Amino acid sequence: MVLARGEATGHAHVIVGPDTVLLADRDDVDRLFVKIITRARVVHEEHGTITIPAGSYRIVRQREYLPGAYRYVAD
C-alpha cells in the first residue's frame, strides 16, 4: 500500500505487512490512517526499511514553512 509518492524521484513510501489495513477519508485526502495487527514495514528505495509495531497510526505528510504558507516536502 502506497503511503506517499515522491514528486521529485517517483519513488514511493510503501507499507507492507500480513495484516495491515489502510483507511482513508474520501472527503479529506490528508486524513490517512493505518491499523497494524502484528507488525509491518515501511519500505523506500532510497533509505532503510522501518519496522512498525502493532497499533493504529495516523499518516502525516511532512510539511515545510515558506513565508506566508506551508507546502508538502518533496521527496
FENTASUL-V973669 format. One record per residue. RES is the residue in one letter. SS is DSSP state (hx for helix, st for strand, lp for the rest). PHI is phi in whole degrees, 0 to 359 (999 if undefined). Layout:
RES_SS_PHI / RES_SS_PHI
This chain:
M_lp_999 / V_st_278 / L_st_272 / A_st_200 / R_st_255 / G_lp_285 / E_lp_288 / A_lp_277 / T_lp_255 / G_lp_83 / H_lp_290 / A_st_237 / H_st_270 / V_st_239 / I_st_255 / V_st_230 / G_lp_178 / P_lp_290 / D_lp_217 / T_st_248 / V_st_240 / L_st_260 / L_st_240 / A_st_232 / D_st_269 / R_lp_298 / D_lp_270 / D_st_212 / V_st_294 / D_st_277 / R_st_259 / L_st_233 / F_st_230 / V_st_224 / K_st_245 / I_st_243 / I_st_279 / T_st_245 / R_st_193 / A_st_207 / R_st_225 / V_st_259 / V_st_243 / H_st_212 / E_lp_295 / E_lp_256 / H_st_210 / G_st_294 / T_st_288 / I_st_247 / T_st_272 / I_st_245 / P_st_285 / A_st_304 / G_st_154 / S_st_247 / Y_st_226 / R_st_260 / I_st_271 / V_lp_237 / R_lp_282 / Q_lp_293 / R_st_238 / E_st_232 / Y_st_271 / L_st_241 / P_lp_312 / G_lp_86 / A_st_199 / Y_st_241 / R_st_216 / Y_st_290 / V_lp_290 / A_lp_275 / D_lp_262
